[in-house]
Amino acid sequence: MELTITQPDDWHLHLRDNDLLQAVVPHSASTFKRAIVMPNLKPPVTTTAAAITYRESIMKALPSGTSFDPLMTLYLTDKTQPDEIKLARESGVVYAVKLYPAGATTNSQDGVTDLFGKCLPVLEEMVKQNMPLLVHGEVTDPSIDVFDREKIFIETVLQPLIQRLPQLKVVMEHITTMDAVNFVESCKEGSVGATVTPQHLLLNRNALFQGGLQPHNYCLPVLKREIHREAIVKAVTSGSKKFFLGTDSAPHERTRKETSCGCAGIYSAPVALSLYAKVFDEAGALDKLEAFTSFNGPDFYGLPRNSSKITLKKSPWKVPDVFSFSFGEIVPMFAGETLQWQPLN
C-alpha cells in the first residue's frame, strides 16, 4: 500500500548549530520542504541580522540538490524593540517570533520575565506586521507542579493575551494537554493554532519510567497522562484546521541525554512522518493526514501550499538504534523499533 501526499512542512524544528546542525539537517531536508526553525541557540537569535546569519549557516549545511527552505524566527526577550519586528518583516526570511518564558526549556534563560509589562509595544507591532507569536506554553513558577504548567499558562497568560490583543496570531507550540486542545478549539480559526509533536500523540508519561528511567523520552513540555494523549489524537484526526505538524525534533548528543542531569528533547526528524502516519492509520483517519501535515500550517501562516509530493509506503522497517557522527551519537525516537510506514525519498 502506498499513500502520496503533498510534501509536508515542519512548523517547529530545532536544528542547533555547528557540528550538530551539519549532522541533523539532512534528516529534515529529506522529508520536509520548509521548517520553522527555533531560535534558542547560545547566544539566542534575537535580531534579524542574527537570523539571516543563522539561515546562511543552515543553507551551507544542506546536502547539494536540496530545496529545503528554513523559515527563521526571533527569540523574544524583555529588551526586544518594535523596530526589530519591522526589520524582521522586511527581511523576507523571518516568519515569526518565539516566546520562551525565562527558564522554561533548553537555552531559555534569556526569555521573557514579564510579557505584559515589558513586551506589549513589541506585541502591538507584531499585530501591525501580521507576525505570529509562537508560544512555549508553560509557566516557570517552581511552586507549580510540572504537569500543570501548561494549564496554568493558558489561564494566566494566554487567555489574557488573546483578550488584550485579539488580532495577534498565536501558535501554541507542542501542545500536551486536553486543556490546550479545548483552548485552541475555543478560539477563532486563523487566529490561534497549535503544533503537535509525534511524542505527544504516541507516548504518555509512563514512557519516561517503563523498564527504568528513559532519558530519550524526556522532553519539555513533559509527557502527560493518557487522557491528554487521547484528547490530542482525537483533535488532530478530526479534520480540524487549527492543528498542524510541528515535530519539535530536538537533537542532543547521546552523553548529554544519558547523564546525571539529562537534557530535554526528543530527536524525531528521521522518523516523524512515519510516526504521524502511524497515528492517523491507527485512528482510521489516513484521509485526514495530508491536511495535518501539509495544508493547515501554510494556511495558518498565509503561505502557499507546497506543489511537490511525497509517497509513503506501508512496508515494515527498523529504526536505527543510533546515528553516529564524528562528535558522538544521537539516539532517535523509537530507536530499534519497527514502524510500518516509510517515506520513499
For each residue, the residues with C-beta under 8 A, 3 or more apart:
1: 313 314
2: 311 312 313 314 344
3: 277 286 289 311 312 313 314 341
4: 309 310 311 312
5: 8 289 290 293 294 309 310 311 312
6: 290 293 294 295 305 306 307 308 309 310
7: 32 33 294 306 308 309 310
8: 5 31 32 33 245 273 293 294 306 310
9: 32 33 34 35 36 245 293 294 297 298 306
10: 13 28 32 34 35 36 245 246 247 249 269 272
11: 35 36 171 195 244 245 246 297 301
12: 36 38 134 173 174 195 197 246 247 248
13: 10 28 32 35 36 37 38 246 247 248 249 269
14: 37 38 40 248 249 250 251 265
15: 20 21 24 25 28 35 37 38 58 70
16: 20 21 24 41 251
17: 20 21 41 54 57
18: 21 22
19: 22 23 325 326 327
20: 15 16 17 23 24 251 253 327
21: 15 16 17 18 24 25 57 58 61
22: 18 19 25 61
23: 19 20 251 323 325 327 330
24: 15 16 20 21 27 28 249 251 267 269 330
25: 15 21 22 28 29 58 61 62 68
26: 29 30 62 63 66
27: 24 30 31 249 269 270
28: 10 13 15 24 25 31 32 35 68 249 269
29: 25 26 32 62 63 66 68
30: 26 27 66 343 345
31: 8 27 28 269 272 273 310 343 345
32: 7 8 9 10 13 28 29 35 68
33: 7 8 9 67 68 69 306 308
34: 9 10 68 69 70 71 303 306
35: 9 10 11 13 15 28 32 68 69 70 71
36: 9 10 11 12 13 71 73 95 96 134 246
37: 13 14 15 54 55 58 70 71 72 73
38: 12 13 14 15 73 98
39: 44 45 46 51 54 72 73 74 75 98
40: 14 44 45 75 98 100 105 106 107 108
41: 16 17 44 45 54 107
42: 107
43: 46 110
44: 39 40 41 75 77 107 110
45: 39 40 41 50 51 54 72 73 74 75
46: 39 43 50 74 75 77 79 80 84 110
47: 50 51 74 84 87
48: 51 52 74 84 87 88 91 94
49: 52 53
50: 45 46 47 53 54
51: 39 45 47 48 54 55 72 73 74 88 91 93 94
52: 48 49 55 56 72 91 93
53: 49 50 56 57
54: 17 37 39 41 45 50 51 57 58 72
55: 37 51 52 58 59 70 72 93
56: 52 53 59 60
57: 17 21 53 54 60 61
58: 15 21 25 37 54 55 61 62 70
59: 55 56 62 70
60: 56 57
61: 21 22 25 57 58
62: 25 26 29 58 59 66 68
63: 26 29 66
64:
65:
66: 26 29 30 62 63
67: 33 308
68: 25 28 29 32 33 34 35 62
69: 33 34 35
70: 15 34 35 37 55 58 59
71: 34 35 36 37 93 95 96
72: 37 39 45 51 52 54 55 93 94 95
73: 36 37 38 39 45 51 94 95 96 97 98 134
74: 39 45 46 47 48 51 80 84 88 94 96 97 98
75: 39 40 44 45 46 97 98 100 110 111
76: 80 97 98 99 100 111 112 119 122 133
77: 44 46 80 110 111 112
78: 112 113 114 118 119
79: 46
80: 46 74 76 77 84 85 97 119 122
81: 84 121 122
82: 85 86 121 122 124 125
83: 86 87
84: 46 47 48 74 80 81 87 88 122
85: 80 82 88 89 97 122 125 126 129 131
86: 82 83 89 90 125 129
87: 47 48 83 84 90 91
88: 48 51 74 84 85 91 94 97 129 131
89: 85 86 94 129 130 131
90: 86 87
91: 48 51 52 87 88 94
92:
93: 51 52 55 71 72
94: 48 51 72 73 74 88 89 91 131
95: 36 71 72 73 131 132 301
96: 36 71 73 74 131 132 133 134 171 301
97: 73 74 75 76 80 85 88 122 126 131 132 133 134
98: 38 39 40 73 74 75 76 133 134 135 136
99: 76 111 112 115 133 134 135 136
100: 40 75 76 104 105 108 110 111 112 136
101: 104 108 111 112 136 138 139 140 153 157
102: 108 109 110 111 112 113 140
103: 108 109 111 140
104: 100 101 108 111 136 138 140 220
105: 40 100 108 136 138 220 264
106: 40 220 250 263 264 265
107: 40 41 42 44 110
108: 40 100 101 102 103 104 105 111 136
109: 102 103
110: 43 44 46 75 77 100 102 107
111: 75 76 77 99 100 101 102 103 104 108
112: 76 77 78 99 100 101 102 115 118 119
113: 78 102 118
114: 78 117 118 119
115: 99 112 118 119 120 123 157 161
116: 119 120 160 161 164
117: 114 120
118: 78 112 113 114 115
119: 76 78 80 112 114 115 116 122 123
120: 115 116 117 123 124
121: 81 82 124 125
122: 76 80 81 82 84 85 97 119 125 126
123: 115 119 120 126 127 133 161 165 168
124: 82 120 121 127 128 165
125: 82 85 86 121 122 128 129 131
126: 85 97 122 123 129 130 131 132 133 168
127: 123 124 130 165 167 168
128: 124 125
129: 85 86 88 89 125 126
130: 89 126 127 169 302
131: 85 88 89 94 95 96 97 125 126 169
132: 95 96 97 126 169 170 171 300 301
133: 76 96 97 98 99 123 126 168 169 170 171
134: 12 36 73 96 97 98 99 170 171 173
135: 98 99 158 170 171 172 173
136: 98 99 100 101 104 105 108 173 174 221
137: 150 153 154 157 158 172 173 175 180 221
138: 101 104 105 149 150 153 220 221
139: 101 144 149 152 153 156 157
140: 101 102 103 104 149
141: 144 152
142:
143:
144: 139 141 148 149 152
145: 148 149
146: 149 222
147: 205 222 224 225
148: 144 145 151 152
149: 138 139 140 144 145 146 152 153 221
150: 137 138 153 154 175 176 177 179 180 221
151: 148 154 155 177 179 180
152: 139 141 144 148 149 155 156
153: 101 137 138 139 149 150 156 157 158
154: 137 150 151 157 158 159 179 180 183
155: 151 152 158 159
156: 139 152 153 159 160
157: 101 115 137 139 153 154 160 161
158: 135 137 153 154 155 161 162 170 172 183
159: 154 155 156 162 163 183
160: 116 156 157 163 164
161: 115 116 123 157 158 164 165 168 170
162: 158 159 165 166 168 170 187 191 192
163: 159 160 166
164: 116 160 161
165: 123 124 127 161 162 168
166: 162 163 191
167: 127 191
168: 123 126 127 133 161 162 165 191
169: 130 131 132 133 190 191 192 300
170: 132 133 134 135 158 161 162 191 192 193
171: 11 96 132 133 134 135 192 193 194 195 300
172: 135 137 158 175 180 183 184 192 193 194 195
173: 12 134 135 136 137 194 195 246 248
174: 12 136 195 196 197 200 221 246 248
175: 137 150 172 180 181 184 194 195 196 200 232
176: 150 180 200 221 222 223 224 228 232
177: 150 151 180 181 224 228 231
178: 181 182 227 228 231 232
179: 150 151 154 182 183
180: 137 150 151 154 172 175 176 177 183 184 194
181: 175 177 178 184 185 194 231 232 234 235
182: 178 179 185 186
183: 154 158 159 172 179 180 186 187 192
184: 172 175 180 181 187 192 193 194 235 242 243
185: 181 182 235 240 242
186: 182 183
187: 162 183 184 191 192 242
188: 191 192
189: 241 242
190: 169 193 300
191: 162 166 167 168 169 170 187 188
192: 162 169 170 171 172 183 184 187 188 242
193: 170 171 172 184 190 242 243 244 296 300
194: 171 172 173 175 180 181 184 242 243 244
195: 11 12 171 172 173 174 175 243 244 245 246 248 297
196: 174 175 200 201 232 235 236 243 244 245 246
197: 12 174 200 201 219 246 247 248 266 268
198: 201 202 247 268 271 272 275 276 279 333
199: 202 203 217 219 223 248 266 268 333
200: 174 175 176 196 197 203 223 224 229 232
201: 196 197 198 229 232 233 236 275 276 279
202: 198 199 229 275 278 279
203: 199 200 207 217 223 229
204: 207 223 224 225 226 228 229
205: 147 208 209 222 223 224 225
206: 209 210 226
207: 203 204 210 214 217 223
208: 205 213 214 217 218 222 223
209: 205 206 212 213 214
210: 206 207 214
211: 214
212: 209
213: 208 209
214: 207 208 209 210 211 217 218
215: 218 257 258 259 262
216: 257 266 267 331 333 335
217: 199 203 207 208 214 223 266
218: 208 214 215 222 257 262 264 265 266
219: 197 199 222 223 248 250 264 265 266
220: 104 105 106 138 264 265
221: 136 137 138 149 150 174 176 224
222: 146 147 176 205 208 218 219 264
223: 176 199 200 203 204 205 207 208 217 219 229
224: 147 176 177 200 204 205 221 228 229
225: 147 204 205 228 229
226: 204 206 229 230
227: 178 230 231
228: 176 177 178 204 224 225 231 232
229: 200 201 202 203 204 223 224 225 226 232 233
230: 226 227 233 234
231: 177 178 181 227 228 234 235
232: 175 176 178 181 196 200 201 228 229 235 236
233: 201 229 230 236 237 279 283
234: 181 230 231 237 238
235: 181 184 185 196 231 232 238 240 243
236: 196 201 232 233 240 243 279 292
237: 233 234 279 280 283 285 288 292
238: 234 235 288
239: 285 288 291
240: 185 235 236 243
241: 189 291 295 296 299 300
242: 184 185 187 189 192 193 194 296 300
243: 184 193 194 195 196 235 236 240 292 296
244: 11 193 194 195 196 292 293 296 297 300
245: 8 9 10 11 195 196 272 276 292 293 294 297
246: 10 11 12 13 36 173 174 195 196 197 297
247: 10 12 13 197 198 268 269 272
248: 12 13 14 173 174 195 197 199 219 265 266 268
249: 10 13 14 24 27 28 266 267 268 269 272
250: 14 106 219 264 265 266 267
251: 14 16 20 23 24 265 267 269 330
252: 256 257 263 265 267 330
253: 20 256 257 327 328 329 330
254: 257 258 322 328 329 330 331
255: 258 259 328
256: 252 253 259 262 263
257: 215 216 218 252 253 254 262 263 265 331
258: 215 254 255 262
259: 215 255 256 262
260:
261:
262: 215 218 256 257 258 259
263: 106 252 256 257
264: 105 106 218 219 220 222 250
265: 14 106 218 219 220 248 250 251 252 257
266: 197 199 216 217 218 219 248 249 250 333
267: 24 216 249 250 251 252 270 330 331 332 333
268: 197 198 199 247 248 249 271 272 275 332 333
269: 10 13 24 27 28 31 247 249 251 272 332
270: 27 267 319 320 323 332
271: 198 268 274 275 319 332 333 334 339
272: 10 31 198 245 247 249 268 269 275 276 333
273: 8 31 276 277 293 310 312 341 343
274: 271 277 278 312 317 339 340 341 342 343
275: 198 201 202 268 271 272 278 279 333 334 339
276: 198 201 245 272 273 279 280 289 292 293
277: 3 273 274 280 281 286 289 312 340 341
278: 202 274 275 281 282 339 340 341
279: 198 201 202 233 236 237 275 276 282 283
280: 237 276 277 283 285 286 288 289 292
281: 277 278 284 286 340 341
282: 278 279
283: 233 237 279 280
284: 281
285: 237 239 280 288 289
286: 3 277 280 281 289
287:
288: 237 238 239 280 285 291 292
289: 3 5 276 277 280 285 286 292 293
290: 5 6 293 294 295
291: 239 241 288 294 295 296
292: 236 237 243 244 245 276 280 288 289 295 296
293: 5 6 8 9 244 245 273 276 289 290
294: 5 6 7 8 9 245 290 291 297 298 305 306
295: 6 241 290 291 292 298 299 305
296: 193 241 242 243 244 291 292 299 300
297: 9 11 195 244 245 246 294 300 301
298: 9 294 295 301 302 303 304 305 306
299: 241 295 296 302 305
300: 132 169 171 190 193 241 242 244 296 297
301: 11 95 96 132 297 298
302: 130 298 299
303: 34 298
304: 298
305: 6 294 295 298 299
306: 6 7 8 9 33 34 294 298
307: 6
308: 6 7 33 67
309: 4 5 6 7
310: 4 5 6 7 8 31 273 343 344
311: 2 3 4 5 343 344
312: 2 3 4 5 273 274 277 341 342 343 344
313: 1 2 3 341 342 343 344
314: 1 2 3 340 341
315: 340 342
316: 338 339 340
317: 274 338 339 342
318: 336 337 338 339
319: 270 271 332 333 334 335 336 337 338 339
320: 270 323 332 335 336
321: 331 335 336
322: 254 329 330 331 332 335
323: 23 270 320 329 330 331 332
324: 328 329
325: 19 23 328 329 330
326: 19
327: 19 20 23 253
328: 253 254 255 324 325
329: 253 254 322 323 324 325
330: 23 24 251 252 253 254 267 322 323 325
331: 216 254 257 267 321 322 323 335
332: 267 268 269 270 271 319 320 322 323 335
333: 198 199 216 266 267 268 271 272 275 319
334: 271 275 319 337 339
335: 216 319 320 321 322 331 332
336: 318 319 320 321
337: 318 319 334
338: 316 317 318 319
339: 271 274 275 278 316 317 318 319 334 342
340: 274 277 278 281 314 315 316
341: 3 273 274 277 278 281 312 313 314
342: 274 312 313 315 317 339
343: 30 31 273 274 310 311 312 313
344: 2 310 311 312 313
345: 30 31
